[in-house]
Amino acid sequence: MLSDLLAGLSVDRANDTRDPVIGSITEDSRQVSPGALFIARTGLASDGRTFARDAMARGAVAVLSETPIEVTPDEIGRAHV
């Protein structure tokens, strides 16, 4: 469950009360499979937040980011988050 992974962290859940089961964790949006937690962090070559929408479209049920990522309700609905 997402809540188990986030236990003890100071995390803003962006008004989301769901607690999805996490099947995998990745920071590469190309490796996201349905049920994944996508970690969108800033790297040396790129910013993972840029790939959050792609990760959601591939089935990520949650995105963990250092800063908020703005998404529309339609995008969330398509990703089954």
N, C-alpha and C positions, 0 to 999 in steps of 0.2 A: 504494500500500500504506500501511496505517496506520503502520507502522514508519518509513516515509520521512517522513511528516508530523511524527512525534514525535521524529525524530532530533535529538539535542542538547538535548532537554528533560528535566528531572527529573520523570518521570511514573510513577505507580504503576499498573500494568496490571491491578490487581485479580485477580491469579492467572490471567489469561487469556493463553494462549500463541498464540492465533490471530492472523493478520495479514491481515485482510480488505482487499480492494480498496475504496478510497473513491471513489465516483462523484460525490459532491457534498458541500458543507459548508454548513450553515445553523445559525442560532441561533433560527429560528422553527419550532417543531414542526409548524406547519400546512404548511410547505413541504418537510418531509421526504419523500423518495422512497426506495424500496429502494436500499440501498447507501450511504446518507448517513452522514456524521459529524455528530452533533448537538452543538453547543456550548451547554452549560447554564451560563450565567453570570448573576450577579446584576446586574440592571439597576436603573434608577431607579423603574420602576413594578412590576416583578415579578421573581421569582427563577426563572431558567431550569430549575433542578433540579425544580421543580414539574411541568414538562412533559416530563421525561425518559421516563416510562412511555408517554406519548402518542407521543413520537418513536420509541420502540422498537416500539410497535404499528404504526406507519406504515412500519417497515422500516429504521430506523437500525441500522447494523452496529456503531456505537461511539458512546459519549457521553463528551465531554470536559467535566470539571467541576472547579471549584476545590476542592471537598470531595467525599468519597465519597458515592455514592448507593446506598442499600440496595435491592437487587432480589432477588426470589426466582428460583430456577432455572426455575420455570414461566414467569415473565415473559421471561427471556432466551430460552427455547426458543421461545416464541411469536414473538419478534422475529427469530428466525433469526440471532442474533448469534454 
